Amino acid sequence: MNFFEHQDRARQNTQQLIGLFSLSIAVMILAIYIAALFLFRMAPRIWWHPGLFVYVAGMTIIAIAVGSLYKIACLRQGGSVIAQELGGRLLLPETADEQGQQLLNIVEEMAIASGISVPEVYLLDRETSINAFAAGFTPNDAVIGVTRGTLQHLNRDELQGVIGHEFSHILNGDMRLNLRLVGLLHGILFIYLTGELLLRLRSGSREDKGLPLWGFGLALMAIGGIGLLCGRLIKAAVSRQREFLADASAVQFTRNPNGLNGVFQKLQQMDSRLISPSAEAASHMFFGNALNPSFWEDMFCTHPPLAERIRRVGGLNVSKLAAMPSRNHTRSQESLVMGFAGGNNAMPAQVVNQVGSVAPEHFAHAQGLLSQLPESLRLGVREQQSAMAIAFALALDTENLQIQERQIAWLREVQPTDLVEKTLQLSTEISQLDPRIRLPLVDLTVPALRQNSAKECQRLCKCVHGLVKASGSLLLWDFVLQLILWHRLQPCINPTSVTAVEFTTIEQIWPDSILVLSALARVGHSEPNAIDYAFRSGVFRLPKAGEQEKPDTPVPCNFSDIKKSIERLQMATPKLKQAIIDACAHTVLLDNKVTPSEADLLRAIAMTLDCPIPPFLNSQRGVSKQKQSSPKVS
């Protein structure tokens, strides 16, 4: 399955989850009803009392709904809520020790290689076991949590295997399902907590009047225990196969089965359990079993047996790894390519298949790009003020000094002098870098930028827009920078916003798809006939293209219209997004070449649709910002 099929399967699993959850509620209603019959001394005289049953069912559903909705509302802020409940602290570069710095480096490498925003990393200091988790709604708002024991007991290869496993959960759509599971099952746990409260509220006397409340509270705790077992069964049903998939993906990412196998070998001798009281709710999200083993472990455990995981990872032998793409990606420098084998017809499909995955050469490519960064930029992306300066520097015109002076003059009016000077200094360094590193550089600044308040993040985006406006013209790179920066900072600007699926048919988003394809066709070609041909090539890849009205030439568009269309496309189903990315890839790769401007726009579209695409390999060097503009788009 590719990224889009995994996302679609996750949506189907959500429907199955709701079905299992409803079944659990029915079991609990029946159990509470029977307890109520004995409480009011109706059994065994009469077993069916419609009025009592309706009352019990109504109160139970309300109690579970209140518990679930409350938790779901709390979780709308994303995976950071889970991390903080588990006792995690945000791992900041300036406070991280050597082990923490190594962890941050691995996360950055994996994020750049897969094309997602660099996740925030939380360290669970009190947990000495070996474990980790990923949480969030989309790849854009993911967080990764790691226990202190993981850093202390694993070497770099083993830690890389664990992080690769968690990135698989990020890329395969597991996180949203896992968060929904936490929210729904909290309602079942609420029954247990209500029973515990009734026990505490009972009077100190042992009169008959106090016994029913005491007895009912005890019954609710017992019934809540049944719900707890149902919850574990649901989590086991949802998560076990996904753990096998994440293990296999981690090996493919790193091409090093020994790393993950080393972790499993250590888990056989050590521990993966957590001491946090919140571990029960989040147990299905972890790398290893976070709970104490139960008597019916095979039935209720959220993770497959360790021996089976070792056997499967051990089956990924050298001969299978040889079929994976090679690290040697020396190719022609005439155009950007994905590092895939195959000719002109195969490449668009391969672009689609690479969405949401990390091939070993992309991982090596990310490491190579990061090694190119000067020390000032390498440290700057992790510090708040320097990260802001980098964002501003990326918006400066480095070709025309008069335009740049106008931009700097505007910036001095709205930002402190020291930040402006820092921007100028970093702009000089950035202008000397390979153009391919600009998008990764934006992503590297995101964790530091997200440490700002929502208002500060909004102000940052407005300042970048102001710098572009001060230049007097909007170039393609300026549009890409603003699009990516705004999207990456959305979890900070509007943390409770979760994009819902609203469009399920191509008819609903046909004009938006046509507009995006028009922009790509114009960016990649200069001759009118080539532009029209590339545009039609993409349009005919869209679903039901034969049934829709199709313009022969690209429609007029500007950057504002493109942004609005992309925002609408964000609300499409995974399958529709797959068709859109496929059509975009055919538009771009019609001539088997990808110019730097096409690469930037194609990746920006995919990334904004939360379809992370790995970096294109092998670009032309020294392509200026001006040359990558496309005057025909705006």
Summary of the structure (lengths in Angstrom):
residues: 634
radius of gyration: 27.1
end to end distance: 37.8
largest distance: 93.8
contacts: 2221
relative contact order: 0.10
helix: 65%
strand: 3%
